[in-house]
Each structure stands twice: as C-alpha cells, then as structure tokens.
C-alpha cells in the first residue's frame, strides 16, 4: 500500500433572499475530508450533516428569542483521477436536503447543488522513498465551482426562499489551494488551505470570499488486511460579508473554528471513514448564528 495522504479541501456551498436574512449554512462549509491513497484513482459517496441555530441578534439568540433551527444534509459524489503523473483532478457533485423551522413553520428544499472541480499539481513527493526518515508531499492547485444548482426556488406564497436554503448559488467561483503533508514513521502532520473568490450571480447577489485551512495529526497502523488512520486536528473557516447589488448584507460572514477527530479504515479496494467536528470558537453573522456539532461518513472505491 502506498503512502496515505490527507488532503482537506473546503468547497463551501452557499447559495439568494427572504424576509429573514439570518441563516447558518452560509458559514458552514463543505469539504473533501480525508482522501484515500495518494497516487490512486477513487470514486466515492459521502453523507454529511450540519445544524445551526440563528436569530436576528446575538442577544436574541442568547435569550432564546425567535430562534430558527436549521438542518443541512448533503450526499456528495466524490472522485479523483490522474490524467498525468503529477496532476490530480478532484471533483465533487452534491445533492442537498435542507430544512429550516422558523416560528414553528418548516421550510424544506432539496436538489442538485453546485459541482466543484479542482486540479492539483504535485510539486514534490518523497512519500514512497525508502531512504528518508522524514517524508513529505506538497501540492498546489486551483479550480472552479460551477452554477449547476438552482438558486431561485420559491415558497408556496411566491416568495424567494432564503439564499442559504437554495441548492445552488448561481455564480461561478474560483478556488486556489495548497496542501502539505509531513510524515515520519507511522506519525504524520497534514496542513492545507484554500481560498475561494466568489462572483455575483444573475440577481447581483455575491457571497463573501472565503479562506479556510486545517491542520491534522494522523497515525498510520496496519492490522492484518486492514489499515487504520485515526486523526485529530483543527479546522477554521473565514468568510467576508455577502453583498446584494453592491450593498453589504447584515448578519453574514464571520469565523468558525472546529476541533476535528476521525477514523479511516482501508481494506483492499475500499475505504470507509467517519469524521466528527465540534465548534471551539465562533463569531458568525455578528453573533446571530450558532454552529452546532457536525459529522460526515464516507465510502470509497479505489482503483
């Protein structure tokens, strides 16, 4: 089995307005998580869930006044291919199922989201060298998030549903990424960062640019036919405020930092994994959004 590589790429989905302008999903990002063996193709599925509570002000949220409960569930189709030896193509195609309860009234949306494609160039890789005690890998890349999901769904009263409850954003966004992994023996450290530069959609609504990064310590252990990869780390996501026709939108943007833990299991051509995240610091939507714990589970076929 070749060296295992962790590459975390935050590909946030944020989709355009309703009577309430506070909603958690614009802060909660979506990312690839731990990927299978570094030099091989794979295709897989991932189920992820996030939950937020929000209100119109920090004080109202703390007092429990007019609190909105939001659940965001996503099934992602993930894939990685190597068209050339030093070039890897990562792709993510999501299907979203969002539910929001405000004043006891539920709002439910679902549909295909925005497809993201990222191309990485392997600058150097000594992961398989038998003559080095310290092994490391660096990749640099960039990509696009394409407006494949709907961003103009309406409720039964003919009102445009909140932008963060839409399956898509309606905009083409640009990504720049970097990932570095250092390993000695069974222990390793993985760090990465990704920036997303957003454009305005056809309604002149533009989601704030985003910058996110993570650092994880992992342990590689082989037991019989199974390879185990437990990991612990931290993940941060920063977003600038959104803009509607050039004007800043209140209660948008902010910073969230989460402690992460996970376990990946590899056997033969398959891998399964589970990741759990707990917020340790947050200042979201001027304090009007409260991020809750989140989790994700994956299964991949490696070839």
ZIFENUR-V929192 format. One record per pair of residues at least 24 apart in sequence whose C-alpha atoms are under 6 Angstrom apart, sorted by sequence separation. I is the first residue (numbers start at 1). J is the second residue. If there is no record, write none. Layout:
i->[I | I]
j->[J | J]
//
This chain:
i->[8 | 49 | 73 | 92 | 118 | 119 | 147 | 173 | 191 | 212 | 234 | 257 | 273 | 8 | 48 | 91 | 118 | 147 | 173 | 190 | 212 | 234 | 256 | 273 | 48 | 72 | 91 | 117 | 146 | 173 | 190 | 212 | 233 | 234 | 256 | 272 | 47 | 71 | 90 | 117 | 145 | 189 | 211 | 233 | 255 | 272 | 6 | 24 | 47 | 71 | 90 | 116 | 145 | 171 | 189 | 210 | 232 | 255 | 271 | 6 | 46 | 70 | 89 | 116 | 144 | 171 | 188 | 210 | 232 | 254 | 255 | 271 | 46 | 70 | 89 | 115 | 144 | 171 | 188 | 209 | 231 | 254 | 270 | 45 | 69 | 88 | 115 | 143 | 144 | 170 | 187 | 208 | 209 | 231 | 254 | 270 | 45 | 69 | 88 | 114 | 143 | 187 | 208 | 230 | 253 | 269 | 270 | 4 | 5 | 44 | 45 | 68 | 87 | 114 | 142 | 186 | 208 | 230 | 252 | 269 | 4 | 44 | 68 | 87 | 114 | 142 | 186 | 208 | 229 | 251 | 43 | 86 | 114 | 141 | 142 | 207 | 229 | 251 | 43 | 86 | 113 | 141 | 206 | 228 | 42 | 112 | 140 | 206 | 228 | 42 | 140 | 205 | 227 | 41 | 139 | 205 | 227 | 41 | 139 | 205 | 226 | 138 | 204 | 226 | 138 | 225 | 137 | 137 | 136 | 136 | 135 | 135 | 134 | 134 | 133 | 113 | 114 | 113 | 111 | 3 | 26 | 25 | 18 | 17 | 18 | 17 | 18 | 17 | 17 | 16 | 15 | 15 | 14 | 15 | 15 | 15 | 14 | 22 | 58 | 58 | 57 | 56 | 55 | 54 | 54 | 53 | 53 | 52 | 52 | 52 | 51 | 50 | 49 | 49 | 48 | 48 | 47 | 47 | 46 | 46 | 45 | 45 | 44 | 44 | 43 | 44 | 43 | 42 | 42 | 41 | 42 | 41 | 24]
j->[32 | 73 | 97 | 116 | 142 | 143 | 171 | 197 | 215 | 236 | 258 | 281 | 297 | 33 | 73 | 116 | 143 | 172 | 198 | 215 | 237 | 259 | 281 | 298 | 74 | 98 | 117 | 143 | 172 | 199 | 216 | 238 | 259 | 260 | 282 | 298 | 74 | 98 | 117 | 144 | 172 | 216 | 238 | 260 | 282 | 299 | 34 | 52 | 75 | 99 | 118 | 144 | 173 | 199 | 217 | 238 | 260 | 283 | 299 | 35 | 75 | 99 | 118 | 145 | 173 | 200 | 217 | 239 | 261 | 283 | 284 | 300 | 76 | 100 | 119 | 145 | 174 | 201 | 218 | 239 | 261 | 284 | 300 | 76 | 100 | 119 | 146 | 174 | 175 | 201 | 218 | 239 | 240 | 262 | 285 | 301 | 77 | 101 | 120 | 146 | 175 | 219 | 240 | 262 | 285 | 301 | 302 | 37 | 38 | 77 | 78 | 101 | 120 | 147 | 175 | 219 | 241 | 263 | 285 | 302 | 38 | 78 | 102 | 121 | 148 | 176 | 220 | 242 | 263 | 285 | 78 | 121 | 149 | 176 | 177 | 242 | 264 | 286 | 79 | 122 | 149 | 177 | 242 | 264 | 79 | 149 | 177 | 243 | 265 | 80 | 178 | 243 | 265 | 80 | 178 | 244 | 266 | 81 | 179 | 245 | 266 | 179 | 245 | 267 | 180 | 267 | 180 | 181 | 181 | 182 | 182 | 183 | 183 | 184 | 184 | 167 | 168 | 168 | 167 | 127 | 164 | 164 | 160 | 160 | 161 | 161 | 162 | 162 | 163 | 163 | 163 | 164 | 164 | 166 | 168 | 169 | 169 | 251 | 287 | 288 | 288 | 288 | 288 | 288 | 289 | 289 | 290 | 290 | 291 | 292 | 292 | 294 | 294 | 295 | 295 | 296 | 296 | 297 | 297 | 298 | 298 | 299 | 299 | 300 | 300 | 301 | 301 | 301 | 302 | 302 | 303 | 303 | 289]
//
